[in-house]
Every structure is written in C-alpha cells, then in structure tokens.
C-alpha cells in the first residue's frame, strides 16, 4: 500500500514502481509484477534493476533467451553499481548459456536407436 500511495502522489516515482513490482513477485502475482516492471521501463528505460527483475521472471519461467537479454541489459546499465549482484547475474548468464549449448549439442547428435536407413 505504501508503494501504491507513493505512486499515487507521483506517478513518475520509478523506485516505488520497481519496489511494487518486487512486492507483486513476492506475492506470486507474476503477471502484475511483469507489467509493473514494464511500467518502470516506460518511465525510465535505463533503470537497471527493472531489467534484473524481468530477467528473474523470465529465468523462472524457463525463457532463457529473454532472461539472457534482460540480464545482459542489467549488466550494461548497472555500470559500477550493484557489483555483488552483477557477479551473481554474470554467473547465472554462464549457467544459462551452458545449458543452452548442451541442449543444442544434444539435438544435433544422431539418435542411433531411431535411425532408419
């Protein structure tokens, strides 16, 4: 309610919008969280933490490509801020890329059990 009150007083408060999106995510209201993060980016397209929040949602939903895009945008926009979080995000990017690579290699291998000449 406090974030909603802050937003009602000044709709351009990106921090309040971002915190509201985090609260929605914690409540399990994922779609509302996603929409609120998108609102943050409409207000300020360079607000790094909104990209991180969207990356988390995409990652949890199994949307690797979108997660990678949002996490990467977070890294670029964060600059020298949030260094510990950036380290965690970089590690997660490596994990996602590794998993995608394994999936690609598995798909390219011929399945001998199913091979019919």
C-alpha positions in Angstrom: 0.0 0.0 0.0 2.9 2.4 0.7 4.3 2.0 -2.8 0.9 2.5 -4.3 0.4 5.6 -2.2 3.8 6.9 -3.3 2.9 6.2 -6.9 -0.5 7.9 -6.5 1.3 11.0 -5.2 3.8 11.0 -8.1 3.4 8.5 -10.9 7.0 9.1 -12.1 8.5 7.6 -9.0 10.4 4.7 -10.7 11.8 3.4 -7.4 8.3 3.0 -6.0 7.1 1.3 -9.2 10.1 -1.1 -9.1 9.6 -1.9 -5.4 5.9 -2.5 -6.1 6.9 -4.9 -8.9 9.2 -6.8 -6.5 6.3 -7.0 -3.9 4.0 -8.4 -6.5 6.6 -11.0 -7.4 7.0 -12.0 -3.8 3.2 -12.3 -3.5 3.1 -14.7 -6.5 1.4 -12.1 -8.7 3.8 -12.6 -11.5 1.9 -11.1 -14.4 1.2 -7.9 -12.4 4.9 -7.9 -11.4 5.9 -8.2 -15.1 3.5 -5.3 -16.1 4.8 -3.1 -13.3 8.5 -3.7 -14.3 7.4 -2.8 -17.9 5.9 0.4 -16.5 9.2 1.2 -14.8 10.9 0.9 -18.1 8.4 3.2 -19.8 9.2 5.8 -17.2 13.0 5.2 -17.3 14.3 2.9 -20.0 17.7 2.9 -18.3 16.6 1.7 -14.8 18.8 -1.3 -14.5 17.0 -3.0 -11.6 13.8 -3.4 -13.7 15.8 -5.4 -16.3 17.1 -7.6 -13.5 13.6 -8.1 -12.2 12.3 -9.0 -15.7 15.3 -11.3 -16.1 14.4 -13.2 -12.9 10.8 -13.6 -14.1 11.9 -14.9 -17.5 14.5 -17.2 -15.9 12.0 -18.7 -13.5 9.6 -19.1 -16.4 12.2 -21.0 -18.4 12.5 -18.4 -21.1 16.3 -18.5 -21.5 16.6 -16.1 -24.4 14.6 -13.3 -22.7 16.3 -13.9 -19.4 19.7 -13.6 -21.1 18.6 -10.4 -22.9 17.3 -8.8 -19.7 20.2 -9.9 -17.5 22.7 -8.6 -20.1 20.9 -5.2 -20.3 21.0 -5.0 -16.5 24.8 -5.6 -16.6 25.3 -2.9 -19.2 23.1 -0.3 -17.4 24.3 -1.0 -13.9 27.7 0.3 -14.6 29.7 0.3 -11.3 26.6 -0.1 -9.1 25.3 -3.4 -7.7 28.7 -5.1 -8.1 27.8 -8.2 -6.0 24.5 -8.6 -7.8 26.3 -8.2 -11.2 28.7 -11.0 -10.2 25.7 -13.3 -9.4 24.0 -12.3 -12.7 27.2 -13.0 -14.7 27.4 -16.4 -13.1 23.8 -17.1 -14.0 24.3 -16.0 -17.6 27.2 -18.5 -17.9 24.9 -21.3 -16.5 22.1 -20.4 -18.9 24.4 -20.3 -21.9 26.0 -23.6 -20.9 22.6 -25.3 -20.6 21.5 -23.9 -24.0 24.7 -25.2 -25.5 24.2 -28.7 -24.1 20.6 -28.7 -25.4 21.9 -27.7 -28.8 24.5 -30.4 -28.9 22.0 -33.0 -27.7 19.6 -32.1 -30.5 22.4 -32.3 -33.1 23.5 -35.8 -32.2 22.0 -38.5 -34.3 19.8 -40.8 -32.4 21.0 -44.3 -33.3 18.1 -46.0 -31.8 15.8 -44.2 -34.2 17.9 -44.3 -37.3 16.3 -46.0 -40.2 18.3 -46.3 -43.5 
